[in-house]
Amino acid sequence: MELNSSAVLVPVVESELIMDNCNYTEGWAWLVSLQPGCLVLISIIGVLGNGLVLCVFCLQKKPCTVADIYLGNLAMADLVMVLCLPFWAVTIAQDYQWNFGQVLCKVVNMAIYMNYFCSILFLVLVSMDRYLALVRPLSASRLRQPAWAKQVCLGIWAVGVLLSIPSLLFRVVNYIPELDMEACYLVYPHPSWRIQRNLTTNVLGFVIPLSIIALCTHQMVRVLRDSCVGSMQGVGVERRSAHLVLTVLAVFLICWTPFQVVRILDTLDYFQIIPGCLFVHILDISEQVSTYLAYANSSINPFLYVVVGKHFRKRAKGVFKTLLHPGLNNKGTTQNGV
């Protein structure tokens, strides 16, 4: 079996094995020194933020809408991911020495990889729900039922697990004599698996979902700009909800597009289309930076709900009032908006 240099969505321990040949030890060491602190910060903010979102959705008095269910599952996916980051923070701080055993090596990295697919698919569902609410409000009543939304979410989690199986199968903990440590890394049965991994991430995890999101977004923006539609009863609430969704989508693209570009460059590196040590150096550094930018998305989303989501703020206030004063009725929530 061959040791591969592609460790998607986790810090790349394999790059340490080749950095002496490329002679960029100093730059890599500087980057590694920043990683534990970044991971801890993202994890703490993500746990607090996504925990707050889940508490609001679960403890509000009115039933969850379809949008609530999708955004709640998105928050759950983000929460699972940020809970896994401290394992890598400790590992990097210990010079990539993995002390958590084989099972956690597989499970932690599978959960991180699964988060990405679940997040993008839940965003697709949110976009489609807003599309149906704004563009086809009278023709999709069944698709916007909470019971149906819960079944769809279960399917999304199942798809995320299936797409993450390679991490479960090929993540191993082995002793690396050159570094005198036990490391958790990907060992593919054949180098071509690296290309399969990249293509899966690019096509199933970005191009196809992004195409659906772009189509729904185009239709939503068209309706939002229609002054006649804007004057219809109930559209104002849906308009505010759509603004929140569009903001979440925009931030997702900002955080995840660099990672997708790096995956394409990694494929080019596999075929040696752009040879040279400098390209390998730039690719490894870019992989780390883009990965942490992608991680940060899981911590940013909850703050978007608070800053952009007017109705979410009302719900949060209502939930906390109920917790602090159980005798008071929460009249500040709304069923349709987020």
GISUL-V853078 format. One record per residue. N is the residue number from 1. RES is the residue in one small letter. NEAR is the number of other ideal C-beta (glycine too) atoms within 10 Angstrom. Layout:
n: {N & N}
res: {RES & RES}
near: {NEAR & NEAR}
//
This chain:
n: {1 & 2 & 3 & 4 & 5 & 6 & 7 & 8 & 9 & 10 & 11 & 12 & 13 & 14 & 15 & 16 & 17 & 18 & 19 & 20 & 21 & 22 & 23 & 24 & 25 & 26 & 27 & 28 & 29 & 30 & 31 & 32 & 33 & 34 & 35 & 36 & 37 & 38 & 39 & 40 & 41 & 42 & 43 & 44 & 45 & 46 & 47 & 48 & 49 & 50 & 51 & 52 & 53 & 54 & 55 & 56 & 57 & 58 & 59 & 60 & 61 & 62 & 63 & 64 & 65 & 66 & 67 & 68 & 69 & 70 & 71 & 72 & 73 & 74 & 75 & 76 & 77 & 78 & 79 & 80 & 81 & 82 & 83 & 84 & 85 & 86 & 87 & 88 & 89 & 90 & 91 & 92 & 93 & 94 & 95 & 96 & 97 & 98 & 99 & 100 & 101 & 102 & 103 & 104 & 105 & 106 & 107 & 108 & 109 & 110 & 111 & 112 & 113 & 114 & 115 & 116 & 117 & 118 & 119 & 120 & 121 & 122 & 123 & 124 & 125 & 126 & 127 & 128 & 129 & 130 & 131 & 132 & 133 & 134 & 135 & 136 & 137 & 138 & 139 & 140 & 141 & 142 & 143 & 144 & 145 & 146 & 147 & 148 & 149 & 150 & 151 & 152 & 153 & 154 & 155 & 156 & 157 & 158 & 159 & 160 & 161 & 162 & 163 & 164 & 165 & 166 & 167 & 168 & 169 & 170 & 171 & 172 & 173 & 174 & 175 & 176 & 177 & 178 & 179 & 180 & 181 & 182 & 183 & 184 & 185 & 186 & 187 & 188 & 189 & 190 & 191 & 192 & 193 & 194 & 195 & 196 & 197 & 198 & 199 & 200 & 201 & 202 & 203 & 204 & 205 & 206 & 207 & 208 & 209 & 210 & 211 & 212 & 213 & 214 & 215 & 216 & 217 & 218 & 219 & 220 & 221 & 222 & 223 & 224 & 225 & 226 & 227 & 228 & 229 & 230 & 231 & 232 & 233 & 234 & 235 & 236 & 237 & 238 & 239 & 240 & 241 & 242 & 243 & 244 & 245 & 246 & 247 & 248 & 249 & 250 & 251 & 252 & 253 & 254 & 255 & 256 & 257 & 258 & 259 & 260 & 261 & 262 & 263 & 264 & 265 & 266 & 267 & 268 & 269 & 270 & 271 & 272 & 273 & 274 & 275 & 276 & 277 & 278 & 279 & 280 & 281 & 282 & 283 & 284 & 285 & 286 & 287 & 288 & 289 & 290 & 291 & 292 & 293 & 294 & 295 & 296 & 297 & 298 & 299 & 300 & 301 & 302 & 303 & 304 & 305 & 306 & 307 & 308 & 309 & 310 & 311 & 312 & 313 & 314 & 315 & 316 & 317 & 318 & 319 & 320 & 321 & 322 & 323 & 324 & 325 & 326 & 327 & 328 & 329 & 330 & 331 & 332 & 333 & 334 & 335 & 336 & 337 & 338}
res: {m & e & l & n & s & s & a & v & l & v & p & v & v & e & s & e & l & i & m & d & n & c & n & y & t & e & g & w & a & w & l & v & s & l & q & p & g & c & l & v & l & i & s & i & i & g & v & l & g & n & g & l & v & l & c & v & f & c & l & q & k & k & p & c & t & v & a & d & i & y & l & g & n & l & a & m & a & d & l & v & m & v & l & c & l & p & f & w & a & v & t & i & a & q & d & y & q & w & n & f & g & q & v & l & c & k & v & v & n & m & a & i & y & m & n & y & f & c & s & i & l & f & l & v & l & v & s & m & d & r & y & l & a & l & v & r & p & l & s & a & s & r & l & r & q & p & a & w & a & k & q & v & c & l & g & i & w & a & v & g & v & l & l & s & i & p & s & l & l & f & r & v & v & n & y & i & p & e & l & d & m & e & a & c & y & l & v & y & p & h & p & s & w & r & i & q & r & n & l & t & t & n & v & l & g & f & v & i & p & l & s & i & i & a & l & c & t & h & q & m & v & r & v & l & r & d & s & c & v & g & s & m & q & g & v & g & v & e & r & r & s & a & h & l & v & l & t & v & l & a & v & f & l & i & c & w & t & p & f & q & v & v & r & i & l & d & t & l & d & y & f & q & i & i & p & g & c & l & f & v & h & i & l & d & i & s & e & q & v & s & t & y & l & a & y & a & n & s & s & i & n & p & f & l & y & v & v & v & g & k & h & f & r & k & r & a & k & g & v & f & k & t & l & l & h & p & g & l & n & n & k & g & t & t & q & n & g & v}
near: {9 & 10 & 16 & 18 & 21 & 20 & 20 & 24 & 21 & 22 & 23 & 20 & 24 & 19 & 22 & 21 & 16 & 15 & 19 & 11 & 9 & 17 & 10 & 20 & 11 & 9 & 14 & 19 & 11 & 10 & 17 & 17 & 11 & 13 & 18 & 19 & 12 & 16 & 24 & 15 & 14 & 22 & 22 & 14 & 17 & 26 & 18 & 12 & 23 & 26 & 14 & 19 & 25 & 18 & 15 & 24 & 22 & 11 & 15 & 22 & 12 & 12 & 9 & 17 & 21 & 24 & 23 & 24 & 23 & 27 & 29 & 19 & 25 & 27 & 26 & 19 & 25 & 27 & 19 & 18 & 28 & 25 & 16 & 22 & 26 & 17 & 23 & 24 & 19 & 16 & 25 & 20 & 16 & 12 & 13 & 21 & 17 & 22 & 13 & 15 & 12 & 14 & 9 & 16 & 24 & 18 & 17 & 24 & 25 & 21 & 21 & 25 & 26 & 25 & 26 & 24 & 23 & 26 & 26 & 22 & 27 & 26 & 23 & 20 & 22 & 25 & 25 & 20 & 24 & 28 & 22 & 18 & 25 & 22 & 15 & 14 & 16 & 6 & 9 & 15 & 10 & 8 & 14 & 17 & 12 & 13 & 9 & 13 & 21 & 14 & 10 & 18 & 20 & 11 & 11 & 21 & 17 & 10 & 15 & 23 & 15 & 10 & 20 & 21 & 12 & 17 & 24 & 16 & 15 & 18 & 22 & 14 & 17 & 15 & 9 & 17 & 7 & 8 & 14 & 9 & 18 & 16 & 21 & 27 & 24 & 24 & 15 & 18 & 10 & 11 & 13 & 10 & 18 & 20 & 15 & 12 & 23 & 21 & 15 & 16 & 22 & 16 & 11 & 15 & 23 & 19 & 12 & 14 & 20 & 20 & 11 & 16 & 22 & 12 & 13 & 23 & 19 & 11 & 16 & 22 & 13 & 12 & 22 & 16 & 9 & 13 & 6 & 8 & 16 & 12 & 9 & 11 & 6 & 10 & 19 & 13 & 17 & 21 & 18 & 18 & 26 & 25 & 16 & 23 & 28 & 18 & 16 & 23 & 20 & 12 & 17 & 21 & 15 & 13 & 20 & 20 & 15 & 16 & 24 & 19 & 13 & 23 & 22 & 13 & 19 & 21 & 17 & 14 & 19 & 16 & 9 & 9 & 10 & 13 & 11 & 11 & 13 & 11 & 16 & 19 & 18 & 15 & 19 & 25 & 17 & 16 & 24 & 20 & 15 & 21 & 21 & 19 & 15 & 23 & 25 & 19 & 23 & 28 & 23 & 18 & 25 & 24 & 14 & 18 & 25 & 15 & 12 & 18 & 24 & 17 & 19 & 27 & 15 & 17 & 25 & 21 & 14 & 22 & 21 & 15 & 15 & 16 & 10 & 8 & 10 & 7 & 5 & 10 & 10 & 18 & 9 & 15 & 18 & 18 & 12 & 16 & 22 & 25}
//
